[in-house]
Amino acid sequence: MDDLMNSDNGRDEVRVATPSGCESVELSGSILDLKRPRHESLESVPVPVDPFIPIRTGDLTRLLFDDPASTAFERSKLNAFARLLANILHYQSFTGLKRLQELYAPLDPDSDCLFIQDESTVLTEDSDEAFLAPFERILLRGNFRPLHIDEIRDAIQAPNEMGLNYVPNLGLFEHLRVYVRGRTPVTRIVRNLGTRFRRRAVVLDGYQRVVVMLKFKKGLDFGPYARSDALYLRLFKDVPRVDMEMHLPEQGTKVRMRWVDRAQIASPLVVGFPTLLFKLFFASIVSPMLLAGVIVGPISAGINSFFGFQRAKQRHLSLLIRHLYYLNLANNGSVINRVVGAAEDEDYKESLIAYYFLRRHHLENHSSRTTPLVLRDRVRAYLKTKLDLCVDFEVEDALRKLCELGLVKIDAATGEIESISLDQALIRLREVWTGFHPETPCRPIDES
């Protein structure tokens, strides 16, 4: 087997020997053009919202294979197929993981290893881009999507649940890239004018997972915790869109005082100015001590309003610390492990569910040929009916992986896909695995 890393198709993975059915097939463009032919029809399927399949790999395997119509022997072969597929994808992901760790080594601010001259990876001008390019492809494989810089800026500027407005200062960063996955409602407890200053629970639109990659520009000195030669990686969960500033360094955002806050601070002087003049005139005649009291009253009210604004900032910082403690999933090098694992899981789930429904189509229709659109719609309908999940199933990714493994063939003329039988698939996966480990060939399934 050729153990080269493939980067041409946007994936970092070990290439396996490609069977003849996939030699000249392009998996983008006309071949997987998801336009439904006129003679095909399916009942309406749900409108997809996200390509992420929020099911554990083990749960999905059991869910698919728990078919009362299948015999015990068929289920044993399906489980053998799933184990071989998982092992192959894990081996490929592990190879990609080690490569990413090598690329990240000179950029890791948490490294506790010695630098060995002529042996360790050296930090260069291109080290950050050399790491970010394959890492972002892994994120896409894990069904993360990038946020455009304008989306990040708008999210920072949106008032949060405490009514604080933040101003972004993104010019400090040489790199700032944010990837998100999954949508989820996030509940926050607020108390403001809109709730009549009573504690109320509000539901905010949020992301299930957020990955932040940032690097400060050279020449900036923010102390030992913000180095310009390091690339910082962060992974968070359950992040409200309006709280994006909480997940960036404090140097990149600052609180802006709203006109309401300014008015609240200045109102004791402005509103009471005529009365203040009269009281000053009267107090100057009656008593100097009374004059001091008249002056101090409005000033102290304005100062109290100013410190009220500062207290709101402190409460928000306290909330930030609490959320980051419980909602931070990984930092720097450990983010790579989590992201590569997530990509491996998504590859497995997409490949398994695609092959399973190709096989179901063959058994039910006595034909091993179908189209990507029919496969995609059938998977969507199954997930919606079975689990009430609305998933934008990425049929192109699934078929690309199955084609690389030699489990499906694609007709370049019609775009139809044809799967091989389960017995042939087991033989093919054994060949792939043996190619990785020729000294330990796979044992045949016990068919007794």
C-alpha positions in Angstrom: 0.0 0.0 0.0 1.0 3.6 -0.7 1.3 5.3 2.7 1.5 8.8 1.2 -0.7 11.6 2.7 -3.3 12.7 0.2 -3.9 16.5 0.2 -5.3 17.0 -3.3 -8.9 16.3 -2.4 -8.9 18.3 0.8 -8.2 15.3 3.1 -5.2 14.2 5.0 -5.2 10.4 5.0 -3.4 7.3 4.0 -4.1 6.4 0.4 -5.0 2.8 -0.3 -4.8 0.9 -3.6 -7.7 2.2 -5.8 -9.6 -0.5 -7.6 -10.2 -0.4 -11.3 -13.8 0.9 -10.9 -12.5 4.2 -9.4 -9.4 4.8 -11.4 -10.7 7.6 -13.7 -13.7 8.7 -11.7 -13.9 12.3 -10.5 -16.0 12.5 -7.3 -16.9 16.2 -7.8 -18.7 17.9 -10.6 -20.9 16.0 -12.9 -20.5 12.6 -11.3 -22.0 13.5 -8.0 -24.3 16.3 -9.3 -27.3 15.9 -7.0 -30.0 16.6 -9.5 -32.9 14.2 -9.3 -33.7 12.5 -12.6 -37.3 13.0 -13.7 -38.2 9.3 -13.4 -37.0 9.2 -9.7 -39.2 10.2 -6.8 -39.1 9.9 -3.0 -41.4 11.1 -0.3 -40.5 14.5 1.0 -37.4 14.5 3.3 -36.6 17.1 6.0 -34.7 20.2 5.1 -31.1 19.6 6.4 -29.5 21.9 8.9 -26.1 20.4 9.6 -23.9 17.6 8.2 -22.8 16.5 11.7 -24.3 13.2 12.7 -24.8 13.5 16.5 -24.7 9.8 17.3 -21.9 7.7 18.9 -20.2 5.3 16.5 -21.1 2.3 18.7 -24.7 3.4 19.0 -25.0 3.9 15.2 -23.5 0.5 14.5 -26.0 -1.3 16.8 -28.9 0.8 15.5 -28.2 -0.1 11.9 -27.5 -3.8 12.5 -30.3 -4.5 14.9 -32.6 -5.7 12.1 -35.0 -8.5 13.0 -35.0 -9.7 9.4 -31.2 -10.4 9.5 -29.9 -13.8 10.6 -27.3 -14.1 13.3 -24.8 -15.1 10.7 -25.5 -11.9 8.6 -25.2 -9.8 11.7 -21.8 -11.4 12.5 -20.6 -10.5 9.0 -21.9 -6.9 9.3 -20.2 -6.5 12.6 -17.0 -7.9 11.1 -17.3 -5.3 8.3 -17.8 -2.5 10.9 -14.7 -3.6 12.9 -12.5 -3.8 9.8 -13.8 -0.4 8.6 -13.1 1.2 12.0 -9.6 -0.3 12.2 -8.7 1.0 8.7 -10.0 4.5 9.4 -8.3 4.5 12.8 -4.9 3.6 11.2 -5.3 6.3 8.6 -6.3 8.9 11.2 -3.4 7.9 13.4 -0.9 8.5 10.6 -2.5 11.9 10.0 -2.4 12.7 13.7 1.3 12.0 14.0 2.0 14.3 11.0 0.0 17.1 12.5 1.8 16.8 15.9 5.1 17.1 14.1 4.0 20.2 12.2 2.6 21.8 15.4 5.6 21.0 17.6 7.5 24.3 16.9 4.3 26.3 17.4 3.1 24.6 20.7 3.2 27.0 23.7 2.8 24.1 26.1 5.7 21.9 24.9 7.7 20.4 27.7 10.2 18.6 25.4 13.8 19.4 24.7 14.8 20.9 21.3 17.4 18.6 19.7 19.6 20.3 17.2 19.3 18.8 13.7 16.5 16.5 14.8 13.6 18.6 16.1 11.2 20.4 13.8 12.5 24.0 13.4 10.2 27.0 13.6 10.2 28.9 10.2 8.2 31.6 8.6 6.0 29.0 7.0 5.4 26.8 10.1 2.0 28.2 10.9 0.6 27.8 7.3 2.2 24.4 7.0 0.2 23.3 10.0 -3.0 25.2 9.5 -3.7 24.0 5.9 -3.9 20.2 6.8 -5.5 20.9 10.2 -8.3 22.9 8.5 -8.9 20.0 6.1 -9.3 17.7 9.1 -11.8 20.1 10.6 -13.8 20.0 7.4 -13.7 16.2 7.5 -15.1 16.4 11.1 -18.0 18.4 9.7 -16.9 21.7 11.2 -17.5 24.8 9.1 -15.5 28.0 9.1 -16.8 31.4 10.3 -16.0 34.3 8.0 -14.2 37.1 9.7 -17.3 39.3 9.2 -19.4 36.7 11.1 -16.8 36.8 14.0 -16.8 40.6 14.1 -20.6 40.7 14.1 -20.8 38.1 16.8 -18.4 40.1 19.0 -20.3 43.4 18.4 -23.7 41.9 19.3 -24.8 42.8 22.8 -24.5 39.9 25.2 -27.1 38.9 27.8 -25.7 41.5 30.2 -26.2 44.3 27.7 -22.4 44.8 27.3 -21.2 45.9 23.9 -17.7 44.7 22.8 -15.5 46.3 20.2 -13.3 43.9 18.2 -9.6 44.6 17.7 -8.8 41.8 15.3 -5.8 43.7 13.8 -3.7 42.2 16.6 -3.8 38.8 15.1 -1.7 37.4 12.3 -4.1 34.4 12.2 -7.6 34.2 13.6 -9.7 31.3 12.4 -12.9 30.0 14.0 -14.6 26.8 13.1 -18.0 25.7 14.5 -20.1 22.5 14.5 -23.7 21.8 15.5 -26.4 24.2 16.6 -27.8 24.1 20.1 -29.9 26.3 22.3 -28.0 27.7 25.3 -29.8 28.9 28.4 -28.5 31.9 30.4 -29.9 33.6 33.5 -30.2 37.3 33.1 -31.6 40.3 35.0 -32.0 43.6 33.3 -34.5 46.3 32.3 -36.2 43.9 29.9 -36.9 41.4 32.6 -37.9 44.2 35.1 -34.7 43.3 37.0 -36.0 39.9 37.9 -33.9 36.7 37.2 -35.1 35.2 34.0 -33.9 32.3 31.9 -33.3 33.3 28.2 -32.5 30.8 25.4 -29.7 31.9 23.0 -28.7 30.4 19.7 -25.3 28.7 20.1 -22.8 26.3 18.7 -22.2 22.8 20.1 -18.4 23.0 19.3 -16.2 25.9 18.6 -12.5 25.6 17.6 -10.4 28.8 17.8 -7.0 29.1 16.1 -5.0 32.4 16.7 -1.6 33.8 16.5 -0.5 37.3 17.5 1.4 39.5 15.2 5.1 39.9 15.7 6.4 42.8 17.8 3.4 42.8 20.2 4.3 42.4 23.8 1.4 41.1 26.0 3.5 39.3 28.5 4.6 35.6 28.8 1.0 34.2 28.3 0.6 35.7 24.8 3.6 34.9 22.7 3.8 36.0 19.1 5.8 32.8 18.1 3.1 30.4 19.3 -0.2 29.3 17.6 -2.9 28.9 20.2 -5.7 26.3 19.8 -8.9 26.2 21.8 -11.9 23.9 21.8 -15.1 25.0 23.5 -18.6 23.6 23.9 -22.1 25.2 24.0 -21.0 28.7 22.9 -23.8 31.3 22.4 -23.2 33.3 19.3 -23.4 36.6 21.2 -20.7 35.4 23.6 -18.0 35.0 21.0 -15.8 37.7 22.7 -15.6 35.5 25.8 -13.7 32.9 23.8 -11.0 35.2 22.4 -8.1 36.8 24.3 -8.9 39.9 26.2 -6.4 41.8 24.0 -8.7 41.3 21.0 -11.8 42.9 22.5 -12.7 45.7 24.7 -16.0 46.8 26.3 -17.6 49.9 24.7 -19.8 52.1 27.0 -23.3 52.4 25.4 -25.1 55.7 25.2 -27.5 54.4 27.9 -24.6 54.0 30.3 -23.2 57.4 29.5 -26.7 59.0 30.0 -27.1 57.1 33.3 -23.8 58.5 34.5 -24.4 62.1 33.3 -28.1 62.3 34.1 -27.8 63.3 37.8 -25.9 66.4 36.7 -27.8 67.2 33.5 -31.3 66.7 34.7 -30.8 68.4 38.0 -28.6 71.3 36.7 -31.2 74.1 37.1 -32.2 72.9 40.6 -28.5 72.5 41.4 -27.9 76.2 40.5 -30.7 77.3 42.8 -29.5 75.1 45.6 -26.0 76.3 45.2 -27.1 79.9 45.4 -29.3 79.2 48.5 -26.7 77.1 50.2 -24.0 79.7 49.7 -26.1 82.2 51.6 -27.2 79.9 54.4 -24.1 77.7 55.1 -20.8 76.6 53.5 -21.4 73.0 54.9 -24.7 72.9 53.1 -23.0 74.0 49.9 -20.6 71.1 50.0 -23.5 68.6 50.6 -25.4 70.0 47.6 -22.4 69.6 45.3 -21.5 66.1 46.5 -25.0 64.6 46.0 -25.2 64.7 42.2 -21.5 63.9 41.8 -21.8 60.8 44.0 -24.9 59.7 42.0 -22.9 59.9 38.8 -19.9 58.1 40.3 -22.3 55.4 41.6 -23.7 54.9 38.1 -20.1 54.7 36.7 -19.2 52.0 39.1 -22.4 50.2 38.4 -21.2 49.9 34.8 -17.9 48.6 36.1 -19.6 46.1 38.3 -21.5 44.8 35.2 -18.1 44.3 33.6 -16.8 42.4 36.6 -19.9 40.2 36.7 -19.3 39.4 33.0 -15.7 38.6 33.6 -16.7 36.3 36.5 -19.2 34.6 34.2 -16.4 34.3 31.6 -14.1 32.6 34.1 -16.8 30.2 35.2 -17.8 29.3 31.7 -14.3 28.8 30.5 -13.6 26.5 33.4 -16.5 24.2 32.6 -17.0 24.7 28.9 -13.4 24.5 27.7 -12.7 21.0 26.3 -9.1 21.2 25.1 -6.1 23.5 24.6 -3.3 23.6 22.1 -1.9 20.1 21.4 -4.9 18.3 22.9 -7.2 20.1 20.5 -5.5 18.2 17.6 -6.3 14.8 19.3 -9.9 15.8 19.7 -10.4 17.1 16.2 -8.7 14.1 14.5 -10.8 11.8 16.6 -14.0 13.7 15.6 -13.0 13.5 11.9 -12.4 9.8 12.2 -15.8 9.3 13.8 -17.5 11.2 11.1 -15.7 9.3 8.3 -16.8 6.0 10.0 -20.4 7.1 10.4 -20.8 8.4 6.9 -19.1 5.4 5.3 -21.0 2.8 7.4 -24.4 4.3 6.9 -23.8 4.8 3.2 -22.7 1.2 2.6 -25.5 -0.1 4.8 -28.2 1.6 2.8 -26.6 0.7 -0.5 -26.8 -2.9 0.7 -30.4 -2.5 1.8 -31.2 -1.0 -1.7 -29.7 -4.1 -3.3 -31.7 -6.5 -1.1 -35.0 -4.7 -1.5 -34.8 -3.8 -5.2 -32.6 -6.7 -6.5 -30.3 -4.1 -8.0 -26.9 -2.9 -6.7 -27.1 0.3 -8.7 -28.6 3.6 -7.5 -27.9 7.3 -7.5 -26.2 9.6 -4.9 -29.4 11.6 -4.6 -31.5 8.7 -3.8 -29.0 7.4 -1.3 -28.7 10.8 0.4 -32.5 11.3 0.6 -32.9 7.8 2.0 -30.4 8.4 4.8 -31.9 11.7 5.7 -35.4 10.2 5.8 -34.2 7.3 8.0 -32.5 9.6 10.5 -35.5 11.8 10.7 -38.0 8.9 11.1 -35.9 6.9 13.4 -34.3 9.5 15.6 -36.0 12.8 14.6 -32.6 14.1 13.4 -32.4 16.6 10.6 -29.0 15.9 9.1 -27.5 17.2 5.9 -25.9 13.9 5.0 -22.7 14.4 3.0 -23.1 11.7 0.5 -20.1 12.9 -1.5 -17.7 12.4 1.4 -19.2 9.0 2.1 -18.9 7.8 -1.5 -15.4 9.1 -1.8 -14.3 7.1 1.1 -16.1 3.9 0.0 -14.6 4.3 -3.5 -11.1 4.7 -2.1 -11.6 1.5 -0.2 -12.9 -0.3 -3.3 -16.4 -0.9 -1.8 -18.3 1.0 -4.5 -18.0 1.8 -8.2 -19.3 4.9 -10.0 -20.5 4.9 -13.5 -18.8 7.9 -15.1 -21.4 8.1 -17.9 -24.6 8.0 -15.7 -23.3 8.9 -12.3 -24.9 5.8 -10.8 -23.2 4.0 -7.9 -22.9 0.3 -7.6 -21.8 -1.4 -4.4 -20.1 -4.8 -4.0 -21.6 -7.6 -2.0 -21.0 -7.9 1.7 -18.7 -11.0 1.2 -16.7 -9.1 -1.4 -16.5 -6.1 0.9 -15.0 -8.2 3.7 -12.4 -9.6 1.3 -11.6 -6.1 0.1 -11.2 -4.7 3.6 -9.0 -7.6 4.6 -6.8 -6.8 1.6 -6.5 -3.1 2.7 -5.7 -4.0 6.3 -3.2 -6.6 5.3 -1.5 -3.9 3.1 -1.0 -1.8 6.2 0.3 -4.8 8.2 1.5 -7.5 5.9 3.1 -9.4 8.8 -0.2 -9.9 10.5 -2.9 -10.8 7.9 -6.5 -10.7 8.9 -8.1 -14.0 10.0 -11.2 -15.1 8.2 -14.5 -14.9 9.9 -15.6 -17.9 11.9 -18.6 -19.1 9.8 -19.4 -22.0 12.0 
